[in-house]
Amino acid sequence: MSVVRHIFLLALAFILQTTWVDALKIGSIKPDLLIVALSFVALRSGPVVGAYMGLGLGFFQDIYMYADLGVNALAKSLIGAGFGYSHTHMVADSIQVQAALIFGAVIFHDLIYYVFTSADVPFEIVQILGRAVYTGLVSAVFLTSLIIKRSLFPA
């Protein structure tokens, strides 16, 4: 049942990323909701599920933007496996730690993307750092809202 819930969360994040996230744009910098959702799934499921979910999410992103087929699937599967590994080998309960991990994941994802698409990385450093900071802040707000929800409505 949790796999269905994870797939639904990732599908919702994909829909929001491709449609609604333009409303959150600051200049040319947009948050990456896909990495936030993938990190949420992988931190709770482990490295194998995180890698497969990242591969599937990246594959759908590659189909949506087919110019560089396979690059998003590679980057997202590595991020999913990395977050899943941190689930079993690292304490990532605090919001600050999770936001910092997401900050690093966005930088890692963008560097993989720019290396494999042969883009000019030095000119994109400001974009990469801006996207990482913005996504980290969005994830902190998301995680804080989850903590508030859990305290108001315990399961």
Phi and psi restraints in degrees (value plus and minus 20) as a CYANA .aco file:
   2 SER   PHI     -88.4   -48.4
   2 SER   PSI     -47.6    -7.6
   3 VAL   PHI     -85.9   -45.9
   3 VAL   PSI     -60.1   -20.1
   4 VAL   PHI     -84.0   -44.0
   4 VAL   PSI     -61.2   -21.2
   5 ARG   PHI     -83.7   -43.7
   5 ARG   PSI     -60.9   -20.9
   6 HIS   PHI     -84.8   -44.8
   6 HIS   PSI     -63.6   -23.6
   7 ILE   PHI     -83.4   -43.4
   7 ILE   PSI     -60.4   -20.4
   8 PHE   PHI     -82.7   -42.7
   8 PHE   PSI     -62.7   -22.7
   9 LEU   PHI     -82.9   -42.9
   9 LEU   PSI     -63.9   -23.9
  10 LEU   PHI     -87.7   -47.7
  10 LEU   PSI     -57.1   -17.1
  11 ALA   PHI     -85.8   -45.8
  11 ALA   PSI     -60.3   -20.3
  12 LEU   PHI     -83.6   -43.6
  12 LEU   PSI     -62.6   -22.6
  13 ALA   PHI     -83.1   -43.1
  13 ALA   PSI     -58.9   -18.9
  14 PHE   PHI     -84.5   -44.5
  14 PHE   PSI     -63.4   -23.4
  15 ILE   PHI     -83.5   -43.5
  15 ILE   PSI     -64.1   -24.1
  16 LEU   PHI     -85.4   -45.4
  16 LEU   PSI     -58.7   -18.7
  17 GLN   PHI     -85.4   -45.4
  17 GLN   PSI     -56.8   -16.8
  18 THR   PHI    -107.5   -67.5
  18 THR   PSI     -33.8     6.2
  19 THR   PHI    -139.7   -99.7
  19 THR   PSI     -74.7   -34.7
  20 TRP   PHI    -113.1   -73.1
  20 TRP   PSI     -41.8    -1.8
  21 VAL   PHI     -88.2   -48.2
  21 VAL   PSI     -38.6     1.4
  22 ASP   PHI     -82.5   -42.5
  22 ASP   PSI     -45.4    -5.4
  23 ALA   PHI     -91.1   -51.1
  23 ALA   PSI     -40.6    -0.6
  24 LEU   PHI    -114.0   -74.0
  24 LEU   PSI     -16.8    23.2
  25 LYS   PHI     -85.8   -45.8
  25 LYS   PSI     114.0   154.0
  26 ILE   PHI    -134.9   -94.9
  26 ILE   PSI      89.4   129.4
  27 GLY   PHI      46.6    86.6
  27 GLY   PSI    -137.8   -97.8
  28 SER   PHI    -132.4   -92.4
  28 SER   PSI      -6.4    33.6
  29 ILE   PHI    -122.7   -82.7
  29 ILE   PSI     105.6   145.6
  30 LYS   PHI    -140.6  -100.6
  30 LYS   PSI     126.1   166.1
  31 PRO   PHI     -92.8   -52.8
  31 PRO   PSI     135.0   175.0
  32 ASP   PHI    -123.9   -83.9
  32 ASP   PSI      71.9   111.9
  33 LEU   PHI     -87.9   -47.9
  33 LEU   PSI     -43.8    -3.8
  34 LEU   PHI     -86.2   -46.2
  34 LEU   PSI     -60.0   -20.0
  35 ILE   PHI     -90.3   -50.3
  35 ILE   PSI     -55.9   -15.9
  36 VAL   PHI     -82.4   -42.4
  36 VAL   PSI     -67.9   -27.9
  37 ALA   PHI     -86.5   -46.5
  37 ALA   PSI     -61.7   -21.7
  38 LEU   PHI     -83.8   -43.8
  38 LEU   PSI     -60.3   -20.3
  39 SER   PHI     -85.0   -45.0
  39 SER   PSI     -59.0   -19.0
  40 PHE   PHI     -80.7   -40.7
  40 PHE   PSI     -65.1   -25.1
  41 VAL   PHI     -87.8   -47.8
  41 VAL   PSI     -67.2   -27.2
  42 ALA   PHI     -89.2   -49.2
  42 ALA   PSI     -56.3   -16.3
  43 LEU   PHI     -85.0   -45.0
  43 LEU   PSI     -45.6    -5.6
  44 ARG   PHI    -118.6   -78.6
  44 ARG   PSI     -30.3     9.7
  45 SER   PHI    -137.4   -97.4
  45 SER   PSI     -45.0    -5.0
  46 GLY   PHI      87.8   127.8
  46 GLY   PSI     154.8   194.8
  47 PRO   PHI     -89.8   -49.8
  47 PRO   PSI     -55.6   -15.6
  48 VAL   PHI     -90.4   -50.4
  48 VAL   PSI     -68.9   -28.9
  49 VAL   PHI     -84.9   -44.9
  49 VAL   PSI     -60.4   -20.4
  50 GLY   PHI     -81.2   -41.2
  50 GLY   PSI     -61.9   -21.9
  51 ALA   PHI     -86.7   -46.7
  51 ALA   PSI     -63.7   -23.7
  52 TYR   PHI     -87.7   -47.7
  52 TYR   PSI     -60.7   -20.7
  53 MET   PHI     -86.0   -46.0
  53 MET   PSI     -59.5   -19.5
  54 GLY   PHI     -84.7   -44.7
  54 GLY   PSI     -59.5   -19.5
  55 LEU   PHI     -83.3   -43.3
  55 LEU   PSI     -65.2   -25.2
  56 GLY   PHI     -85.6   -45.6
  56 GLY   PSI     -63.5   -23.5
  57 LEU   PHI     -84.0   -44.0
  57 LEU   PSI     -64.1   -24.1
  58 GLY   PHI     -85.0   -45.0
  58 GLY   PSI     -55.8   -15.8
  59 PHE   PHI     -83.5   -43.5
  59 PHE   PSI     -65.0   -25.0
  60 PHE   PHI     -85.8   -45.8
  60 PHE   PSI     -55.1   -15.1
  61 GLN   PHI     -87.4   -47.4
  61 GLN   PSI     -58.1   -18.1
  62 ASP   PHI     -86.7   -46.7
  62 ASP   PSI     -56.8   -16.8
  63 ILE   PHI     -86.6   -46.6
  63 ILE   PSI     -59.1   -19.1
  64 TYR   PHI     -86.1   -46.1
  64 TYR   PSI     -61.0   -21.0
  65 MET   PHI    -142.0  -102.0
  65 MET   PSI      67.3   107.3
  66 TYR   PHI    -104.8   -64.8
  66 TYR   PSI      -6.3    33.7
  67 ALA   PHI     -85.5   -45.5
  67 ALA   PSI     -63.4   -23.4
  68 ASP   PHI    -141.2  -101.2
  68 ASP   PSI      55.1    95.1
  69 LEU   PHI     -84.2   -44.2
  69 LEU   PSI     107.3   147.3
  70 GLY   PHI      79.4   119.4
  70 GLY   PSI     -38.3     1.7
  71 VAL   PHI     -90.5   -50.5
  71 VAL   PSI     -65.2   -25.2
  72 ASN   PHI     -86.5   -46.5
  72 ASN   PSI     -56.4   -16.4
  73 ALA   PHI     -83.2   -43.2
  73 ALA   PSI     -62.2   -22.2
  74 LEU   PHI     -84.0   -44.0
  74 LEU   PSI     -69.7   -29.7
  75 ALA   PHI     -84.8   -44.8
  75 ALA   PSI     -64.3   -24.3
  76 LYS   PHI     -89.6   -49.6
  76 LYS   PSI     -55.4   -15.4
  77 SER   PHI     -88.4   -48.4
  77 SER   PSI     -57.3   -17.3
  78 LEU   PHI     -86.1   -46.1
  78 LEU   PSI     -59.9   -19.9
  79 ILE   PHI     -86.5   -46.5
  79 ILE   PSI     -63.6   -23.6
  80 GLY   PHI     -81.0   -41.0
  80 GLY   PSI     -62.4   -22.4
  81 ALA   PHI     -86.9   -46.9
  81 ALA   PSI     -60.1   -20.1
  82 GLY   PHI     -84.6   -44.6
  82 GLY   PSI     -64.7   -24.7
  83 PHE   PHI     -86.6   -46.6
  83 PHE   PSI     -57.7   -17.7
  84 GLY   PHI     -85.2   -45.2
  84 GLY   PSI     -57.0   -17.0
  85 TYR   PHI     -85.0   -45.0
  85 TYR   PSI     -59.0   -19.0
  86 SER   PHI     -88.7   -48.7
  86 SER   PSI     -41.8    -1.8
  87 HIS   PHI     -82.7   -42.7
  87 HIS   PSI     -57.8   -17.8
  88 THR   PHI    -116.8   -76.8
  88 THR   PSI     -36.1     3.9
  89 HIS   PHI    -143.4  -103.4
  89 HIS   PSI     -13.6    26.4
  90 MET   PHI    -172.2  -132.2
  90 MET   PSI     126.1   166.1
  91 VAL   PHI    -105.8   -65.8
  91 VAL   PSI      94.5   134.5
  92 ALA   PHI    -146.8  -106.8
  92 ALA   PSI      27.5    67.5
  93 ASP   PHI    -106.6   -66.6
  93 ASP   PSI     -47.8    -7.8
  94 SER   PHI    -101.0   -61.0
  94 SER   PSI     132.4   172.4
  95 ILE   PHI     -84.6   -44.6
  95 ILE   PSI     -58.1   -18.1
  96 GLN   PHI     -84.3   -44.3
  96 GLN   PSI     -60.9   -20.9
  97 VAL   PHI     -86.4   -46.4
  97 VAL   PSI     -63.7   -23.7
  98 GLN   PHI     -86.6   -46.6
  98 GLN   PSI     -59.3   -19.3
  99 ALA   PHI     -85.5   -45.5
  99 ALA   PSI     -58.5   -18.5
 100 ALA   PHI     -87.0   -47.0
 100 ALA   PSI     -58.5   -18.5
 101 LEU   PHI     -84.6   -44.6
 101 LEU   PSI     -59.6   -19.6
 102 ILE   PHI     -88.2   -48.2
 102 ILE   PSI     -58.8   -18.8
 103 PHE   PHI     -75.2   -35.2
 103 PHE   PSI     -69.7   -29.7
 104 GLY   PHI     -85.6   -45.6
 104 GLY   PSI     -55.8   -15.8
 105 ALA   PHI     -86.5   -46.5
 105 ALA   PSI     -58.1   -18.1
 106 VAL   PHI     -85.9   -45.9
 106 VAL   PSI     -62.3   -22.3
 107 ILE   PHI     -82.5   -42.5
 107 ILE   PSI     -65.2   -25.2
 108 PHE   PHI     -81.1   -41.1
 108 PHE   PSI     -66.1   -26.1
 109 HIS   PHI     -80.5   -40.5
 109 HIS   PSI     -67.3   -27.3
 110 ASP   PHI     -87.6   -47.6
 110 ASP   PSI     -56.4   -16.4
 111 LEU   PHI     -86.1   -46.1
 111 LEU   PSI     -62.2   -22.2
 112 ILE   PHI     -80.7   -40.7
 112 ILE   PSI     -64.7   -24.7
 113 TYR   PHI     -81.5   -41.5
 113 TYR   PSI     -66.3   -26.3
 114 TYR   PHI     -91.9   -51.9
 114 TYR   PSI     -51.4   -11.4
 115 VAL   PHI     -89.2   -49.2
 115 VAL   PSI     -63.9   -23.9
 116 PHE   PHI    -101.2   -61.2
 116 PHE   PSI     -32.9     7.1
 117 THR   PHI    -124.4   -84.4
 117 THR   PSI     -14.8    25.2
 118 SER   PHI      33.7    73.7
 118 SER   PSI      20.1    60.1
 119 ALA   PHI    -101.7   -61.7
 119 ALA   PSI     148.8   188.8
 120 ASP   PHI    -108.5   -68.5
 120 ASP   PSI      72.3   112.3
 121 VAL   PHI     -83.1   -43.1
 121 VAL   PSI     -64.0   -24.0
 122 PRO   PHI     -77.9   -37.9
 122 PRO   PSI     -50.4   -10.4
 123 PHE   PHI    -101.6   -61.6
 123 PHE   PSI     -32.0     8.0
 124 GLU   PHI    -121.1   -81.1
 124 GLU   PSI     -17.6    22.4
 125 ILE   PHI     -79.4   -39.4
 125 ILE   PSI     -61.7   -21.7
 126 VAL   PHI     -83.7   -43.7
 126 VAL   PSI     -61.5   -21.5
 127 GLN   PHI     -83.7   -43.7
 127 GLN   PSI     -63.3   -23.3
 128 ILE   PHI     -83.5   -43.5
 128 ILE   PSI     -68.6   -28.6
 129 LEU   PHI     -86.0   -46.0
 129 LEU   PSI     -59.9   -19.9
 130 GLY   PHI     -82.7   -42.7
 130 GLY   PSI     -63.9   -23.9
 131 ARG   PHI     -85.2   -45.2
 131 ARG   PSI     -57.2   -17.2
 132 ALA   PHI     -87.5   -47.5
 132 ALA   PSI     -64.4   -24.4
 133 VAL   PHI     -84.6   -44.6
 133 VAL   PSI     -66.1   -26.1
 134 TYR   PHI     -83.3   -43.3
 134 TYR   PSI     -63.1   -23.1
 135 THR   PHI     -86.9   -46.9
 135 THR   PSI     -57.9   -17.9
 136 GLY   PHI     -82.3   -42.3
 136 GLY   PSI     -60.3   -20.3
 137 LEU   PHI     -87.9   -47.9
 137 LEU   PSI     -61.5   -21.5
 138 VAL   PHI     -82.6   -42.6
 138 VAL   PSI     -60.9   -20.9
 139 SER   PHI     -86.5   -46.5
 139 SER   PSI     -56.5   -16.5
 140 ALA   PHI     -84.1   -44.1
 140 ALA   PSI     -60.6   -20.6
 141 VAL   PHI     -85.3   -45.3
 141 VAL   PSI     -63.1   -23.1
 142 PHE   PHI     -81.9   -41.9
 142 PHE   PSI     -66.4   -26.4
 143 LEU   PHI     -87.8   -47.8
 143 LEU   PSI     -57.0   -17.0
 144 THR   PHI     -84.3   -44.3
 144 THR   PSI     -60.3   -20.3
 145 SER   PHI     -85.9   -45.9
 145 SER   PSI     -53.7   -13.7
 146 LEU   PHI     -86.9   -46.9
 146 LEU   PSI     -59.3   -19.3
 147 ILE   PHI     -86.2   -46.2
 147 ILE   PSI     -61.0   -21.0
 148 ILE   PHI     -83.8   -43.8
 148 ILE   PSI     -62.2   -22.2
 149 LYS   PHI     -81.6   -41.6
 149 LYS   PSI     -62.6   -22.6
 150 ARG   PHI     -85.5   -45.5
 150 ARG   PSI     -55.1   -15.1
 151 SER   PHI     -95.7   -55.7
 151 SER   PSI     -52.4   -12.4
 152 LEU   PHI     -99.4   -59.4
 152 LEU   PSI     -56.7   -16.7
 153 PHE   PHI    -146.6  -106.6
 153 PHE   PSI      57.2    97.2
 154 PRO   PHI     -86.8   -46.8
 154 PRO   PSI     128.2   168.2
